[in-house]
Amino acid sequence: MMSILPKSAYEIKLPKMHPVTQLFPNQKLEDLTAWVNREFQKDEIRAAIRPGQCIALLVGSRGISNLAEIVKTTIDNLILLGAEPFIIPAMGSHGGGIAEEQKKILEGYGIDERTMNVPVIASMETEIIGRTPGGVPVHIDRRAFEADGIVPVGRVKVHTDFDGPIESGLCKMLAIGGGKHNGCSRLHQEGFDQFPELIPQTAAVMLEKLKIPFGVAIIENGHEETYLVEAVPGDDILKREPQLLSISKSLMPRLQFDEIDVLVVEQIGKDITGAGMDPNITGRRSVGKIENFDGPRIKRILVLGLSEGTHNNATGCGVADFITKDAQGMVELSSTYTNCIASGNPEAGRMPIIVKDEEEGLRAAIQTCSGIDVNHARVVKIQDTLHLVKIQVSENMLPLCADQDKFKIGW
């Protein structure tokens, strides 16, 4: 690959990087299984399940901490109540919108028929069970539709592409995950600006038309550890989820700086966040900047690779300014394009400038930062936008890490 940089870029003095630990609240569940077991002792949860019922668990494609343990404990408790649970991959168009690929994504999280000891049924067939007030058809996985009950399992957190009282969580798991490729594609045709109303409306149709005894909501702290697991009765999901979202927002990690010239991201991926890189961390969405973003102003972003769990789906790479040749070689266009088209967001599949390696990418990024001393660029390197505790910063940013309530020098 011939050089794409001017001679002046090779004269830039690249910064020495130092390990820094960002400090966030670290309260977590110490005995996760015991906690989930206690949730199933709630009278309203026990009363919602009758012996012999066939219960479909909707399990998604996000990289949620302890997901396999949470799902397995939920299954064990359903069996103790006399139910016959099974798992449905609930992930819209992920895995290229192919049933077996979605099943493989769950296997990557340790969720399969052997480990869970229940069937995992993957299909893209759906039933239309009603319409939203605006006339949008509401899809649900056919096998879930045929079950005696549906239990969504999902993490409650801010969404990457819209703001509202209900964002990512149980309602989205029902509306988009449970709707499979058909439902996901149809909802995204309405545009993300409609999602603050559309997601709750779609979930409301499902809660009315289907038997949803409860959902299992998960909240993580800033260390990607399980902070809370709550069994939410179906009738309370629409009321409770905004409250859970407020808790999640209060725990959310961030890059605790005002200005970053170059952000180096080791990996992006759909298992990390739906947008590949979380806009709530970078301030960038594929369709533009986030209004009222209170994080750092980042001039350039360099991506070094894709996560293993993204299964070569590079959705969100277009938000970066530069991507290495190795990262670009990991990209599978079919799964990326399927996801971007289904979500009505082709911008997310655009490819940034391809550079030979990290050094060339860093030089290119610094070279193109206007108004800075290129030999004193402020550089931050992170694993991904989900893991923000252990980061690296350029030497000139160490004085900014003196606040011992926010930072600790070293790992």
C-alpha positions in Angstrom: 0.0 0.0 0.0 1.7 3.2 -1.2 1.9 6.1 1.2 -1.0 8.5 1.2 0.6 11.0 3.6 2.5 14.2 2.8 6.1 14.3 3.9 5.2 16.7 6.8 3.1 14.0 8.4 6.2 11.8 8.9 7.9 14.6 10.7 5.2 14.7 13.4 6.5 13.6 16.8 4.0 11.0 17.9 3.0 11.2 21.6 4.1 8.8 24.3 1.0 7.1 25.7 0.4 6.3 29.4 -2.1 4.0 31.0 -4.9 5.7 33.1 -7.8 4.3 35.0 -11.1 6.2 34.9 -13.0 5.9 38.1 -16.8 5.3 38.0 -19.2 4.0 40.6 -18.5 0.3 41.0 -21.5 -1.1 42.9 -22.5 -4.5 41.5 -24.4 -7.7 42.3 -22.1 -10.0 44.1 -24.2 -13.1 43.9 -26.0 -12.8 40.6 -27.8 -16.2 40.7 -29.1 -15.7 44.2 -30.4 -12.2 43.2 -32.3 -13.6 40.1 -33.7 -16.4 42.2 -35.1 -13.8 44.7 -36.7 -11.9 41.8 -38.6 -15.1 41.0 -39.9 -15.2 44.6 -42.1 -12.1 43.9 -45.7 -13.1 44.2 -46.7 -11.3 40.9 -44.0 -13.1 39.0 -44.8 -16.6 40.4 -48.5 -16.0 39.7 -47.8 -15.1 36.1 -46.6 -18.6 35.2 -48.8 -21.7 35.2 -47.5 -25.3 35.1 -47.3 -26.7 31.5 -47.0 -23.3 29.8 -44.6 -23.1 26.9 -42.6 -19.9 27.4 -40.4 -18.2 24.7 -37.4 -16.3 26.0 -36.3 -13.4 23.7 -32.5 -13.2 23.9 -30.6 -10.6 21.9 -27.3 -10.0 20.3 -25.7 -7.4 22.6 -22.6 -8.1 24.6 -24.2 -8.1 28.0 -22.1 -9.1 31.0 -23.2 -12.4 32.6 -25.9 -12.9 30.0 -25.6 -16.6 29.9 -25.9 -16.9 33.7 -28.9 -14.6 33.8 -30.7 -16.5 31.0 -29.8 -19.9 32.6 -31.1 -18.8 36.0 -34.3 -17.5 34.4 -34.8 -20.8 32.6 -34.2 -22.8 35.8 -36.8 -20.8 37.7 -39.3 -21.1 34.9 -38.8 -24.9 35.0 -39.2 -24.9 38.8 -42.6 -23.1 38.2 -43.6 -25.9 35.9 -43.1 -24.1 32.6 -41.4 -25.4 29.5 -39.1 -22.6 28.3 -37.2 -22.3 25.0 -35.0 -19.6 23.6 -35.6 -17.4 20.5 -32.7 -15.3 19.1 -34.3 -11.8 19.1 -32.1 -9.5 17.2 -33.9 -8.0 14.3 -31.7 -8.1 11.2 -28.4 -9.0 12.9 -26.5 -12.0 11.6 -27.4 -10.9 8.0 -31.0 -11.5 8.8 -30.3 -15.3 8.6 -31.8 -17.6 11.3 -28.8 -19.9 11.7 -26.4 -17.0 11.9 -28.5 -15.4 14.7 -28.3 -18.8 16.5 -24.5 -18.7 16.1 -24.4 -15.2 17.7 -26.1 -16.6 20.8 -23.7 -19.6 20.8 -20.8 -17.0 21.0 -22.3 -15.8 24.3 -22.4 -19.4 25.7 -26.2 -19.7 25.0 -27.0 -22.8 23.2 -29.1 -26.0 23.7 -26.3 -27.8 25.5 -25.5 -25.1 28.0 -29.1 -23.9 28.6 -30.6 -27.4 28.4 -33.7 -26.1 26.4 -34.4 -25.7 22.7 -33.0 -22.7 20.8 -35.4 -22.1 17.9 -34.2 -19.7 15.2 -36.6 -18.7 12.4 -37.3 -15.5 10.5 -41.0 -16.1 10.1 -43.3 -13.6 11.7 -47.0 -12.9 12.4 -48.6 -9.5 12.2 -50.7 -9.1 15.3 -51.9 -5.5 15.0 -50.9 -2.0 14.1 -49.7 1.1 15.9 -51.9 4.2 16.1 -50.1 5.4 13.0 -50.9 2.3 11.1 -47.4 0.6 11.2 -47.8 -3.2 11.3 -46.5 -5.0 14.4 -44.6 -8.3 13.7 -43.7 -11.0 16.2 -41.6 -14.2 15.7 -44.1 -17.0 14.7 -42.9 -19.5 17.3 -43.1 -16.8 20.0 -46.6 -16.0 18.8 -47.6 -19.7 19.2 -46.1 -19.9 22.7 -48.2 -19.6 25.9 -46.0 -16.7 27.0 -43.1 -14.5 25.9 -40.4 -13.2 28.3 -38.0 -10.6 26.9 -34.5 -10.5 28.4 -32.6 -7.3 27.8 -30.3 -4.5 29.0 -31.8 -1.1 29.7 -29.6 1.7 28.5 -29.5 4.8 26.4 -30.0 4.2 22.6 -27.4 5.3 20.1 -29.7 7.0 17.6 -32.6 8.6 19.5 -33.5 10.1 22.8 -36.7 9.4 24.7 -38.2 8.1 28.0 -37.9 4.6 26.6 -34.8 3.8 24.6 -32.9 0.4 24.6 -34.6 -2.1 26.9 -37.5 -4.5 27.1 -39.8 -2.5 24.8 -37.1 -2.5 22.1 -36.4 -6.2 22.6 -40.1 -6.8 21.9 -40.6 -4.4 19.1 -37.4 -4.9 17.1 -35.8 -8.1 18.5 -39.1 -10.0 18.6 -40.2 -8.5 15.3 -37.2 -10.2 13.6 -36.0 -9.0 10.2 -39.5 -8.2 9.0 -40.5 -6.1 12.0 -37.1 -4.5 12.4 -37.0 -3.3 8.7 -40.6 -2.0 8.8 -40.1 0.0 12.0 -36.9 1.5 10.7 -38.7 2.7 7.6 -40.3 5.3 9.8 -37.0 6.8 10.8 -35.2 7.1 14.1 -36.9 10.4 14.8 -40.1 8.5 15.2 -38.7 5.9 17.6 -39.4 7.8 20.9 -43.1 7.3 20.2 -43.0 4.3 17.8 -41.1 1.8 20.1 -43.5 2.2 23.1 -46.5 2.1 20.7 -45.3 -1.1 19.1 -44.5 -2.6 22.5 -48.0 -1.5 23.8 -49.6 -3.5 20.9 -47.6 -6.5 21.8 -48.3 -6.2 25.5 -52.0 -6.0 24.7 -52.2 -8.8 22.1 -49.7 -11.3 23.4 -49.2 -13.0 26.7 -46.1 -11.4 28.2 -46.1 -12.4 31.9 -42.9 -10.4 32.7 -39.6 -9.2 31.3 -36.1 -9.5 32.7 -34.4 -6.1 32.8 -30.6 -5.8 33.2 -28.7 -2.6 34.2 -24.9 -2.4 34.1 -22.5 0.0 35.9 -19.7 1.9 34.4 -17.4 -1.1 34.7 -19.6 -3.2 32.5 -20.7 -5.2 35.5 -24.2 -6.3 36.4 -25.7 -3.6 38.7 -29.3 -4.8 38.7 -31.5 -7.5 37.4 -35.2 -7.0 37.8 -38.2 -9.2 36.8 -40.8 -6.6 35.7 -44.4 -7.7 35.4 -45.7 -7.3 31.9 -48.4 -4.8 32.9 -45.7 -2.6 34.4 -43.1 -2.6 31.6 -44.2 0.6 30.0 -44.3 2.4 33.3 -41.2 0.9 34.9 -38.8 1.1 31.9 -38.3 4.9 32.0 -37.4 4.6 35.7 -34.8 1.9 34.9 -33.4 4.1 32.1 -32.9 6.9 34.5 -30.9 4.6 36.8 -28.8 3.3 33.8 -28.0 6.9 32.6 -26.8 7.8 36.1 -24.2 4.9 35.9 -23.1 5.4 32.4 -19.3 5.8 31.8 -17.8 8.6 29.7 -14.5 10.0 28.6 -13.9 12.6 31.3 -12.2 15.2 29.1 -13.3 18.4 27.4 -11.2 18.1 24.3 -9.6 15.2 22.4 -7.7 15.7 19.2 -7.5 12.0 18.2 -9.5 9.1 19.6 -8.0 5.7 18.8 -10.6 2.9 19.1 -9.2 -0.6 19.1 -12.5 -2.3 18.0 -16.0 -1.5 17.0 -18.9 -4.0 16.9 -22.6 -4.7 17.1 -22.0 -6.7 20.3 -20.5 -3.5 21.8 -23.3 -1.2 20.8 -25.9 -1.1 18.0 -24.1 1.7 16.3 -20.7 -0.1 16.4 -19.3 2.9 18.4 -21.6 4.4 21.0 -22.6 8.0 20.0 -23.2 8.8 23.6 -19.4 8.4 24.1 -18.1 9.9 20.9 -20.7 12.5 20.2 -21.0 11.3 16.6 -24.0 9.6 14.9 -23.9 8.3 11.3 -26.5 11.0 10.5 -24.7 13.8 12.3 -23.6 15.1 15.7 -25.7 14.7 18.9 -27.4 17.9 20.0 -26.7 18.8 23.6 -23.9 16.2 23.8 -22.0 16.9 27.1 -19.0 14.7 26.4 -15.6 15.7 24.9 -15.2 17.4 21.6 -13.3 14.9 19.4 -11.7 16.1 16.2 -10.6 12.7 14.6 -11.4 9.0 15.2 -9.2 6.1 14.1 -10.5 2.5 14.2 -8.1 -0.4 14.4 -10.3 -3.4 14.2 -13.7 -5.2 14.6 -14.7 -7.2 17.6 -15.0 -10.9 17.3 -18.6 -10.8 18.5 -19.7 -8.5 15.7 -19.3 -11.4 13.2 -17.7 -9.0 10.6 -20.6 -6.6 10.8 -18.9 -3.2 10.5 -22.0 -1.0 11.1 -20.8 2.4 12.3 -17.4 2.3 10.7 -18.5 5.4 8.6 -18.5 7.5 11.8 -14.7 7.1 12.0 -12.4 9.3 9.9 -9.8 6.6 9.4 -9.7 2.8 9.6 -6.7 0.4 9.2 -6.3 -1.9 6.3 -6.5 -4.9 8.8 -9.8 -3.6 10.1 -11.2 -3.1 6.6 -10.2 -6.7 5.7 -12.4 -8.0 8.5 -15.5 -6.3 7.0 -18.2 -8.6 5.6 -20.2 -6.3 3.3 -23.3 -8.6 3.1 -24.0 -8.6 6.9 -23.0 -4.9 7.2 -25.2 -3.8 4.4 -28.2 -6.0 5.4 -28.1 -4.4 8.9 -27.7 -0.9 7.6 -30.5 -1.2 5.0 -32.9 -2.9 7.4 -32.3 -0.1 10.0 -32.9 2.5 7.3 -29.4 3.9 8.0 -27.1 3.4 4.9 -24.8 6.1 6.3 -23.7 3.7 9.0 -22.1 1.4 6.3 -19.9 4.0 4.7 -16.1 3.3 4.7 -13.7 5.9 6.1 -10.2 6.5 4.7 -8.2 3.3 4.8 -4.7 3.6 6.3 -1.9 1.0 6.4 -1.6 0.6 10.1 -2.1 2.4 13.5 1.0 4.6 13.0 0.0 5.8 9.6 -3.6 6.3 10.9 -2.4 8.3 13.8 -0.2 10.5 11.7 -3.0 11.1 9.2 -5.4 11.9 12.0 -3.1 14.4 13.7 -2.2 16.0 10.3 -5.8 16.7 9.6 -6.6 18.3 13.0 -6.9 22.0 12.4 -5.7 24.6 14.9 -3.4 22.3 17.0 0.3 21.9 17.6 0.8 18.6 15.7 3.7 17.7 17.9 1.5 18.0 21.1 -1.7 16.3 20.0 -4.1 15.2 22.7 -4.6 11.5 22.0 -6.8 9.0 23.8 -6.8 5.3 23.1 -9.7 3.0 24.2 -10.5 -0.7 23.7 -14.0 0.3 22.6 -16.9 2.5 23.7 -18.2 0.0 26.2 -14.9 -0.5 28.1 -13.8 2.9 29.3 -12.2 2.1 32.7 -8.7 1.3 31.4 -7.6 3.8 28.8 -4.4 5.3 27.4 -3.7 9.0 27.1 -0.9 11.1 25.6 1.7 12.4 28.0 0.4 16.0 27.7 -3.0 14.9 29.0 -1.7 13.5 32.3 -2.2 16.9 34.1 -5.8 16.6 33.2 -6.0 13.3 35.1 -4.9 14.8 38.4 -8.5 14.7 39.8 -8.3 11.6 42.1 -12.1 11.3 42.2 -12.1 10.7 38.4 -8.7 9.2 37.5 -5.9 7.0 38.7 -2.6 7.0 36.9 -1.8 3.5 35.8 -3.9 0.4 35.5 
